[in-house]
């Protein structure tokens, strides 16, 4: 087997060989127009991350550890039943990724130092269950995996990095790609890869979003200063493809469309690493790559200007992800999300 491809190269390879998913330039252009307007009007940029209610409001060392813990656990929030996993925090109910953020912030308020690897390497099952207690009696999916990952990552940081993820960042020499390599080398749960037509491909959703969150939180400075940040691709999850399909950027064949609708009606799963799942994720990454190119052309920005970032895949992904939350019903009625239960997204 040949060596593993980067997420960008993986996406291009899969799209060229895909059976079930294709890209439509008209849909790509339509979404590129939307994002160009959002950027040019000042409604999309780095401030979108720091303006969020539950993300750290200070770009400091504690924020680094918060980002690591939340992205370590940033996967699989949908439930098998109609009862969503919900967390009540500051008199507000949160779902999805925000339920994780709310649970972490609530735990810190409750006196659990959940940002310290010395604490979470030994966290008990009962304490973690209390931390992830829901507002409606539902349980966070893959609880056992989350407990295992906290223990595993905590021990790694304590034994090899003096108990801080900052010491991992220090080894990357301001390279986003080097930090991806370090994260995947030391923390196995971030190794989001598959084999497609005999070729090892990678998506690295959580590792890439970890780098993206650092860049966003620190405004591209300090612990978020990466000279190659534009090499990061979209974060291939189960929501971004829905929005891309909604805008017509992605097209699914009859077989895949039926599988998705059976997932919504009877809970049919698409296995992680299966051709359909790989094609959905790869096409999403490649579509965003094309959208970024289109937006940069529209903004009159040269691709060779790394110091003046007006648009990259991180910002486009953030726009798409937030668009889905703002238009959830219309999008869900157009195409269901693909149901894949795994710890990669």
C-alpha positions as a printed Julia matrix, in Angstrom:
345×3 Matrix{Float64}:
   0.0    0.0     0.0
   1.28   3.46   -0.85
   1.83   6.06    1.85
  -1.02   8.03    3.39
  -2.2   11.09    1.49
  -2.82  14.46    3.15
  -6.48  15.45    3.61
  -6.37  17.74    0.56
  -4.71  15.12   -1.65
  -6.99  12.43   -0.23
 -10.07  14.45   -1.13
  -8.91  15.01   -4.69
  -8.01  11.33   -5.15
 -11.35  10.08   -3.83
 -13.43  12.57   -5.83
 -11.67  11.51   -9.04
 -12.59   7.88   -8.33
 -15.97   8.24   -6.58
 -19.05   6.2    -7.47
 -21.7    7.75   -5.23
 -20.81  11.45   -4.81
 -19.97  14.17   -7.32
 -19.44  17.93   -7.28
 -21.54  20.49   -9.16
 -19.72  23.72  -10.13
 -23.0   25.66  -10.06
 -23.54  24.78   -6.41
 -19.91  25.56   -5.58
 -20.29  28.99   -7.19
 -23.57  29.65   -5.38
 -22.03  29.01   -1.96
 -18.89  30.93   -2.92
 -21.1   33.94   -3.66
 -22.73  33.68   -0.22
 -19.38  33.46    1.57
 -17.85  36.29   -0.45
 -20.7   38.53    0.66
 -20.27  37.42    4.29
 -16.54  38.2     4.28
 -16.8   41.48    2.37
 -19.55  42.7     4.7
 -17.5   41.87    7.79
 -19.84  39.1     8.94
 -17.26  36.32    8.65
 -13.78  36.35   10.13
 -11.71  35.37   13.13
 -14.01  37.27   15.48
 -16.76  34.72   14.85
 -14.96  32.17   17.04
 -14.12  34.5    19.91
 -17.62  36.01   19.86
 -19.2   32.65   20.71
 -20.86  32.35   24.1
 -19.05  29.23   25.31
 -15.54  29.53   23.87
 -12.73  31.06   25.99
 -12.98  34.83   26.19
  -9.25  35.22   26.89
  -6.48  33.96   24.59
  -4.18  32.58   27.29
  -2.57  29.3    28.36
  -5.82  28.06   29.89
  -7.51  28.57   26.53
  -4.96  26.24   24.92
  -5.77  23.47   27.38
  -9.52  24.11   26.94
  -9.2   23.76   23.18
  -7.24  20.52   23.52
  -9.76  18.91   25.88
 -12.81  19.93   23.87
 -11.32  18.79   20.56
 -10.15  15.55   22.15
 -13.84  14.88   22.88
 -15.37  16.62   19.85
 -17.24  13.75   18.19
 -20.55  11.95   17.85
 -23.21  14.01   19.61
 -26.26  12.61   17.8
 -28.28   9.96   19.61
 -29.9    6.75   18.4
 -33.27   7.9    19.72
 -35.27  11.05   19.1
 -34.09  12.41   22.46
 -31.19  14.8    21.86
 -28.28  14.99   24.28
 -28.76  18.33   26.05
 -26.73  20.15   28.69
 -28.16  22.9    30.88
 -25.62  25.61   31.63
 -26.24  29.18   32.79
 -30.0   28.66   32.44
 -29.68  27.7    28.76
 -29.94  24.3    27.07
 -27.14  23.41   24.63
 -26.95  20.63   22.04
 -24.34  19.16   19.7
 -20.79  20.47   20.03
 -22.03  23.25   22.29
 -23.3   20.65   24.76
 -19.7   19.48   25.16
 -18.44  23.04   25.66
 -21.19  23.7    28.18
 -20.4   20.5    30.09
 -16.69  21.36   30.25
 -17.36  24.93   31.4
 -19.92  23.74   33.95
 -17.43  21.21   35.3
 -14.82  23.93   35.77
 -17.42  26.06   37.58
 -18.23  23.03   39.76
 -14.58  22.74   40.83
 -13.31  20.02   38.48
  -9.99  21.14   37.0
 -10.83  19.45   33.72
  -8.13  21.4    31.89
  -5.3   19.82   33.9
  -3.98  16.5    32.51
  -2.92  15.55   36.04
  -6.63  15.59   36.89
  -8.21  14.0    33.85
  -5.66  11.21   33.47
  -7.25   9.7    36.58
 -10.82  10.97   36.32
 -13.32   8.39   37.54
 -16.27   7.06   35.61
 -18.68   8.46   38.18
 -17.13  11.94   38.06
 -17.22  12.02   34.27
 -20.84  10.85   34.27
 -21.65  13.73   36.61
 -19.79  16.17   34.34
 -21.75  14.94   31.31
 -25.12  14.82   33.07
 -27.88  15.88   30.71
 -30.89  18.13   31.09
 -33.35  15.52   29.82
 -32.1   12.12   30.97
 -30.26  11.33   27.72
 -26.66  10.09   27.73
 -23.76  11.44   25.75
 -22.87   8.88   23.05
 -19.66   6.84   23.32
 -19.19   7.74   26.97
 -16.71   4.9    27.52
 -14.55   6.12   24.66
 -14.5    9.64   26.09
 -13.36   8.31   29.46
 -10.63   6.25   27.78
  -9.39   9.16   25.67
  -9.11  11.47   28.67
  -7.07   8.87   30.53
  -4.88   8.15   27.5
  -4.24  11.79   26.56
  -3.74  12.88   30.16
  -1.08  10.24   30.75
   0.68  11.16   27.5
   0.81  14.86   28.38
   2.0   14.21   31.94
   4.67  11.69   30.97
   6.0   13.35   27.83
   5.05  17.03   27.82
   5.28  18.16   31.44
   1.51  18.16   31.77
   0.65  20.77   29.15
  -0.41  20.73   25.5
   1.53  23.97   25.1
   4.7   21.88   25.11
   3.38  19.98   22.09
   2.78  23.27   20.26
   6.31  24.43   21.08
   7.7   21.57   19.0
   5.85  22.48   15.79
   7.92  25.57   14.9
   4.81  27.54   13.92
   3.79  24.94   11.35
   0.17  23.82   11.29
   1.12  20.68    9.35
   3.88  19.82   11.83
   1.41  20.21   14.69
  -0.97  17.84   12.88
   1.83  15.29   12.67
   2.69  15.69   16.36
  -0.92  15.35   17.46
  -1.43  12.21   15.39
   1.9   10.76   16.53
   1.26  11.15   20.26
  -2.54  10.88   20.47
  -3.85   7.88   18.49
  -7.52   8.9    18.58
  -6.74  11.75   16.17
  -5.56   9.35   13.43
  -8.61   9.76   11.23
  -7.67   7.65    8.2
  -9.2    5.1     5.83
  -8.29   2.96    2.84
 -10.02   3.76   -0.46
  -9.32   1.75   -3.6
  -6.08   0.49   -2.06
  -4.86   3.98   -1.2
  -4.52   5.14    2.41
  -6.33   8.45    2.77
  -6.69  10.85    5.7
  -9.25  13.35    6.92
  -7.88  14.28   10.39
 -11.05  16.14   11.32
 -10.36  16.58   15.03
  -6.63  17.23   14.62
  -7.33  19.89   12.01
 -10.07  21.54   14.02
  -7.69  21.62   16.99
  -5.21  23.62   14.91
  -8.02  25.75   13.5
  -9.38  26.53   16.95
  -5.93  27.61   18.16
  -5.55  29.89   15.14
  -9.04  31.32   15.64
  -8.78  31.8    19.4
  -5.4   33.54   19.24
  -6.14  35.51   16.09
  -3.23  33.96   14.25
  -0.78  35.12   16.92
   0.96  33.54   19.9
  -0.03  29.9    20.26
  -2.14  30.29   17.12
   0.63  31.61   14.86
   1.03  29.16   11.95
   2.7   30.25    8.72
   1.0   27.45    6.77
  -2.5   27.72    8.23
  -4.03  27.77    4.74
  -2.93  24.13    4.32
  -5.67  23.11    6.78
  -8.76  21.8     4.99
 -12.43  21.7     5.93
 -13.35  19.52    8.9
 -15.18  16.56    7.36
 -18.03  15.76    9.75
 -21.7   14.81    9.39
 -23.09  18.37    9.13
 -20.9   20.14    6.55
 -21.95  17.7     3.76
 -25.61  18.51    4.41
 -25.08  22.22    3.74
 -22.98  21.53    0.66
 -25.76  19.3    -0.67
 -28.37  21.93    0.26
 -26.57  24.5    -1.91
 -26.15  21.98   -4.72
 -22.37  21.75   -4.4
 -22.62  17.99   -3.75
 -24.7   15.47   -5.69
 -25.52  11.97   -4.43
 -26.49   8.97   -6.51
 -29.76   7.08   -6.02
 -28.21   4.35   -3.86
 -26.57   6.74   -1.4
 -29.66   8.95   -1.22
 -31.76   5.94   -0.24
 -29.26   4.93    2.43
 -29.37   8.42    3.94
 -33.16   8.45    4.06
 -33.21   4.99    5.63
 -30.8    6.35    8.22
 -33.28   9.07    9.1
 -36.27   6.71    9.16
 -34.94   3.44   10.6
 -31.47   4.36   11.84
 -29.39   2.69    9.13
 -25.7    3.38    9.67
 -22.94   4.0     7.13
 -19.81   2.34    8.56
 -16.73   4.46    9.18
 -14.23   3.78    6.39
 -16.83   2.45    3.95
 -16.73   3.76    0.35
 -19.9    5.82    0.76
 -18.69   7.48    3.94
 -15.22   8.16    2.55
 -16.72   9.7    -0.6
 -19.06  11.99    1.36
 -16.23  13.28    3.53
 -13.71  13.61    0.7
 -16.15  15.43   -1.55
 -16.93  17.85    1.27
 -13.25  18.71    1.71
 -12.7   19.1    -2.02
 -15.81  21.24   -2.46
 -14.58  23.62    0.24
 -11.16  23.76   -1.42
 -12.88  24.89   -4.63
 -15.07  27.36   -2.73
 -11.99  28.92   -1.12
 -10.39  29.35   -4.54
 -13.55  30.96   -5.89
 -13.88  33.33   -2.94
 -10.24  34.38   -3.17
 -10.7   35.15   -6.85
 -13.8   37.17   -6.09
 -12.01  39.13   -3.39
  -9.13  39.81   -5.73
  -6.66  38.11   -3.39
  -3.61  36.32   -4.77
  -3.07  32.78   -3.49
   0.6   33.65   -2.86
  -0.18  36.17   -0.1
   0.03  34.11    3.14
   0.29  37.2     5.37
  -3.06  38.65    4.35
  -5.6   35.92    4.93
  -9.06  36.93    3.77
 -10.42  33.43    3.24
  -9.34  29.89    4.01
 -10.99  26.53    4.6
 -11.3   27.16    8.34
 -13.43  30.26    7.84
 -15.52  28.62    5.12
 -16.09  25.58    7.34
 -17.15  27.84   10.21
 -19.62  29.61    7.93
 -21.07  26.32    6.7
 -21.32  24.84   10.2
 -23.1   27.91   11.57
 -25.36  28.09    8.5
 -26.57  24.58    9.24
 -27.43  25.46   12.83
 -29.32  28.56   11.67
 -31.26  26.64    8.98
 -31.46  23.19   10.57
 -35.04  22.33    9.67
 -34.83  23.31    6.0
 -31.55  21.46    5.56
 -32.66  18.31    7.4
 -35.8   18.22    5.25
 -33.66  18.44    2.1
 -31.13  15.72    2.96
 -30.53  13.78    6.19
 -27.08  13.68    7.73
 -25.12  10.48    7.23
 -25.18   8.38   10.38
 -21.69   7.09   11.16
 -20.87   6.25   14.75
 -17.17   6.77   15.44
 -14.77   8.83   17.52
 -13.34  10.78   14.57
 -16.3   13.16   14.19
